[in-house]
């Protein structure tokens, strides 16, 4: 056991008396310490730690859990009674008890009914030291009965008459919340004329034609089961009269001139008066022979309801409501009587006593009527319990004398009257325990010299031990008056010195024995900075050094760090830190600031700072410039409520004129030690008239500033306290947002102490529904920043204002802000969802917007979930991947891009608010049409022979439909890229291999291959291959079109990597050695080509001459044949051009695929030739640099340098016949080798 820690201390007298702490036994002052080792050994009677509420209303749809938790040593066992008799849980298979607990779990979800287990339950926790009992727990299932069916006749009345629409909700448990709405779930507007009474009826003081409607519906909401019941709609028809006769008020409720009201202490007293009349009466409230309590009185329902919270007996009396209009007034008196269920004045407390000691249990309660006090021991009325000679009962007190261990028991005090009861358990635990010291032995305490030292001696024993402290190995008792003893056994040395070092022994004694414990105290030297960094003014570009020399206790290891402006030093090699110095080389203006040296040990820390000012270098020696000396001799004169005059004497300006004075103030009442900027004045002034705020204890100081920097602050002026006043501002950042669907969280930024202007700062928080009641609801709260309004409707706009006040008065009327109560998830899914498929990859979705009232929050937008149906094989491997598109705001349509052609999709639409998503609409299914396929996955040419080639391919990875066929086009090409006739071949869709026969031997062919669906042709894949030579290796003569010579040199695996200003091109070469290469590149979108001639060897010049001679001979032969009337090859090409091969159309832009890369290029004019000077005439441009390109992706910089890439480009697919994509000039013949 441990004496409760008391704030007072015991100090030994100045006499040299041994230091002994005698801790006397105090009734109910002993507690068992929460020491795990101690608790393992001590026995303790049971204590109920957790139980279900007395009136326990359960949800009949869930399992019943009746809580009962208790602690004790040994652990208690549990038993239950039900309706006053033993409840045998072993006989009911639905009832179980949690292991190590008394909590009952009744499983009614599988079978059984909640009504079966309705009753009064009580738990008993018992061990060898006694038995504790719980409250009587009344278990009742909640009920939300249906409305009784009734036929409601339409109500017809004249304009100006009064009307009461009855609600009469079904009786539920707990009672329902009543509200009136229409068929659209909109609350019916209420006013001084139309309002809902406390009984749920709807009262009309007088009706108007606009009150005509057929859907007056009363709703009953049962919160416990989250259900709402609806009454049959009531139809009201108001007939317009030519003139309505005015009449004085009469009360609709309550009836008569007087009534009685009884309420329990602590509850909310609600008084109601509703009157009818024309014009509409206004209600007033007064209390006879008294005034209404200001902070506890609130008006509801347009002042028709008076509420007093936390009602007490003093609120009993007569209350009068007055109804008044232009024709008269009436009044009704309500006699209020406040009763009280029992409440504690002094609940009994646990007693821990030692054998032979005395003690008392006191149980005092009050109530109206006065409660009766009865005692039980271990759950049995004390009158029939076993007799205990140490116990004597005297009304509300039990007196124990000369207790023994057998006197241990748990006593229950029951205070009851007709309005309720209180039950408290308190145990008497009689223990005989030798002293124990709980502080770990040989604990080492280290303290800095001249600081307090606290040596712990936590103890326990029964009877309560006395504590004695000794110092030193010889056990000399402490007798100096410098020690302070705390009642928990702690020894305090207020100012520890070096000679305080040593071993201290704590001794605890009682009549059963003695215990002692040794602790050790070491006194360390304080850490000091004996050489502090000094203020420095250095020239730009020079080196500065700050010194920081630390002296510390030799047993402590200090850590020294440097800071700049309270942050880490910049990561710059110009900053060098060694043991005692910080060195900054090549100082710049950015190095100006405050540098702090901080030394830390495990017991203390110290710091010192210096300011570095950087100035421009001076070419010649100049007087020493420095910041000004601090001003001095500060004086306050002419004190007024909100102003005072401050005067001072300037210090030396140190050769730099003072430009200004900075005045700072300290508020010693609210922020002592923190200085704030107040104002600045010219350097020629020595006085300033200062404006002050109310309720501030001012001190001022002044600093001078010149071009070098700012002086140190002056000494503080005398203090000046201004008078308190009401706040002159209200809190800022007022917001109203709901954190739950049924609350409104009002937050604001509180005023600081300086802005409070006086003591007792509070806030008046007011709110009302924007479209509801005209009356504000207000509450005054302490100096906090948040207030939560509970029980609000979901997502309703509220008008909010927060006003500051103090003991002097209120701040000005605050601004009104609008907020919303909490959001809830949307209730309705979007309807009429429609899907229109635009094309094979795009669909458009339309939906109808959900009603705004069903969103129950801020509309964020609509969200479409859509996913593609998986094939059975894929479905087994992975989950369906759903894609989400969100459309902001109130859009009712959206596009779904990136769909896969020829696919089956499913989608639904949900509305989204700030709380989350609403329910999903019904799934909509749609299919995308077929699209053109992708290119075949691969194309390989295998098994070349003299006259045949075999093609193998893989189908397209994305067929995007059902393949109908493959198209294969091929044509021979020669070394100058002249193309032979184009052959078009259709291949069935189920083929992946095809052999071409009757080809020319030793001939290169180019193949174009693509797949088709019903939507059109897909992308093509190209490949080249060469048939083998004949056995003799001699090619046949060039006879007829399409017979071209074999190519000896060959370039393959051409790759290009483009950077921003250059391209890296690589290739593989097969053919004769010692050759030159030509790189062809150009600007995308141009026709002409640019060649970079890198050939300078002699053999190449000879080859050029031979080619030129061959062309000359061919021209002569053509000329002769032409004169004879025959056709020459060029003529054949021109004729062939008249019927070109129709190429497949591209799906995206409708253009024709050509033998080229993906870019569009204009063909050369018919019959054009490429001159031998390497230029090509272009139709639309005469820029020769641009015209040297063939559609390669690339471009030129402004300086003519090449940027882009030289990539393996697709050649243009020519028209049928021998016509080439370029004229056969010698230059082009040379370039064809690449």
Helices and strands as residue ranges (DSSP letters): E 2-3, E 9-11, E 20-21, E 30-31, H 36-41, E 44-51, E 55-58, E 64-66, E 68-73, E 77-82, E 85-86, G 89-91, E 95-97, E 104-106, G 114-117, E 119-127, E 130-133, E 137-141, E 155-158, E 163-165, E 177-181, E 194-196, E 202-204, G 209-211, E 213-222, E 227-230, E 234-239, E 247-253, E 258-264, E 269-272, E 274-278, E 282-287, E 297-300, E 305-308, G 313-315, E 317-325, E 328-346, E 351-353, E 359-362, E 364-368, E 372-377, E 380-381, E 391-394, E 397-400, G 405-407, E 409-417, E 420-430, E 433-437, E 443-448, E 453-455, E 459-462, E 466-471, E 476-477, E 483-486, E 491-493, G 498-500, E 502-510, E 513-524, E 528-531, E 536-539, E 544-547, E 549-551, E 559-564, E 567-568, E 575-577, E 581-584, G 589-591, E 593-600, E 605-615, E 632-637, E 643-649, E 660-667, E 675-682, E 687-691, E 697-705, E 720-721, E 732-737, E 743-749, G 753-756, E 762-769, E 777-781, E 786-790, E 797-805, E 817-820, E 831-839, E 842-848, H 852-855, E 859-868, H 872-877, E 883-888, E 893-896, E 904-913, E 924-927, E 936-942, E 949-956, E 965-973, E 983-988, E 993-996, E 1004-1013, E 1016-1017, E 1021-1026, E 1050-1058, E 1063-1070, E 1079-1081, E 1090-1092, H 1098-1123, H 1129-1137, E 1194-1196, E 1202-1204, H 1226-1231
